[in-house]
Amino acid sequence: MRISKLKFVLLIAMSLFGLWASGTVLVIFYTLNQQLPLCPTGTFLGIHFDCGAVLDSPYSRILGMPLELLAMGYFLVNLGLVYLVAFGSERVSDATMDVLFGWRFIGIILVPYLMFVEFFVIHAICVYCTMMHIAIIADFIVISYLLFFGKNALWREQDEVGPAAAGPL
């Protein structure tokens, strides 16, 4: 593996969380037509929570397709790209990092629009949508840190490779 296990886990954790949240909405709300668990209805701290209002709104679909289906695709692509970064050749891994950042940038630019629609157009918040927004934001923060702020933060440090590969100090 080209990156440490900890960094690998960090890079996939939010995608798995977002995949779970979007999959839950697709299966329970859209397929089984049931109310989502852990999705309160009512007002708390001045914020109105109502997953049904958000998910039944015309803003919850693009060309008749639920946004959660697109979110699942987004998170699955994230997982595939992280796999290529971790296990691909040096050339593939380096190229994939640029694609991964660009892909996650697409996700991060959609979140403010979706939050605007929930807060100011629908006037309701969906807990599962918020989970996906958090996953996308955290995902972007982690990949940005690893790419731009952590010196050699993405690639294995010498002490993670093992004593034989570390060489002289």
N, C-alpha and C positions, 0 to 999 in steps of 0.2 A: 504494500500500500504506500502511495506517495505522500500521504499526510498521516499525522498521528490519529489514533483512534478517537481521542477527545475532539479533535478538530473535525473529523469525519462526522461524529455524532452531532456536534453543533451545527454543521452544515445541513444535516438531514432532519433534525428534530422538528423544526418549525414546518417543514414541508409535510412531514407525517401528521403533525397536529392539524394543519390546514386540510390535508386530505381526509382525515377523520371527520372534521367538521362539515366539509362539503359533502362527503359521502353520507353522513347522517341525515343531512337535509334532503338529499336526493332520494334516499331509501324511505325514510319515515314520512316526510312531508309530501313529496311529489309522487312516490310510488304507492305507499300504503295509505296516503291521504289521512294521516293522523297528526295530532298535535305533537310538536317536538318536546321531548323531555328536557328539563332544565331551562325551559324558556318561559319565564314569567310573563304575565299580562298585567299591566298596571303601571302606575307612576312611582318612581323611586328617585329621591333627590332631584325632583323636577324633570326627570327624563322618563318619557313614556316608552315602555317595553311592550312590543307586540310582534312576535315573529310572523304570525299569520298576516298582519297588515303589510309588512315589508315583502314577504314572499308571494303574496297574492297581488301585489301592485304591478302595474304595467312596466315598471322599471326593473323587475326581477327577471326579465327575459330579453334575449336578443334574437331576433328572427325566430321567435317561438321556442327558443332553447333556454332552459333555466341557466342563470349565471353560475349556479353551483356546478353544473356540468363543465362549464368552461374553467371554473376554479379547480376542479379535479384534474383536468388536463394540464393546467398551469403547474400544479404541485407535482404531478407525475413527471412532467418534463424537468422540473427542478431536480427530482430524485435521479433521473437518468443522467443529467449533466454532472451532478455531484459524483456519481459513480465513475464517470469518465475522468473527472479530475483526480479522483483517488486512485484509480486502477489503470488508467490509460498510459500510453507511452508519454515521454516527456513532451514531445511535439503535440500530441493529442490533448494532453492535460493543459498545456499552456494556451492553446487555441480555445479550449473549452472554457477556461476561466473568463475570457473576454465575452464569450457567448452567454455564460452564466450570469455575469454582471449585467449585460444588456437585457437578458430575459427578466431578471429580477427588477431591473429598472422599469420595465413595462408594467410589472405588477404594482410597483410603488406609485407610479403616476396615476393609476386608476383608483387607488384607495381614497384620496381626498374627494373625488367626484362621487363615489359611492356613499361616503359619509355625509356629504352635502345633501344628497338625495334623501337619505334616511332622516337627517335632522331637520331639514328645511322644506322638503317637498312632501314626504310621507308623514313626517312628525312622529316617527316611531323608530325604535331601535330593535334589531334582531340580534339576540345573543350569539347565535351561530355565525352570522355575518361578521359581527365584531370579533369573534375568535379568528376568522379567516383574515380580517384586516390586521389584527395583531400578529398573526403568523407571517404575513407578507412584510410588515414593517420590521419585525425582529429579524427576519430572514435577510432583508436588505441591509440592516445595520451590521449584522455579522459578516456578510460577504464584503461590505464596504470596508469594515475594519481590517479584515484579513488581507484585502487587496491593497489598501492605501495607507493604513496607519500602523499596522503591526509589521515591523521590520522582519522579514522572513516568516511572517506569522502563518502563512498558509503551508509552506513546505516544512518538512521535518527538520528540527534542529539536530545538531550533531549528537547530542546526548540521547535523543530519541531513536537514533539509528542503531546504536550499539557501540560497545567499546572498540571493537575491531575496526569499525569504519570511522571512528572519531579522529584517529591519528594523533600526532603530537600536539600538545597545547601550544 
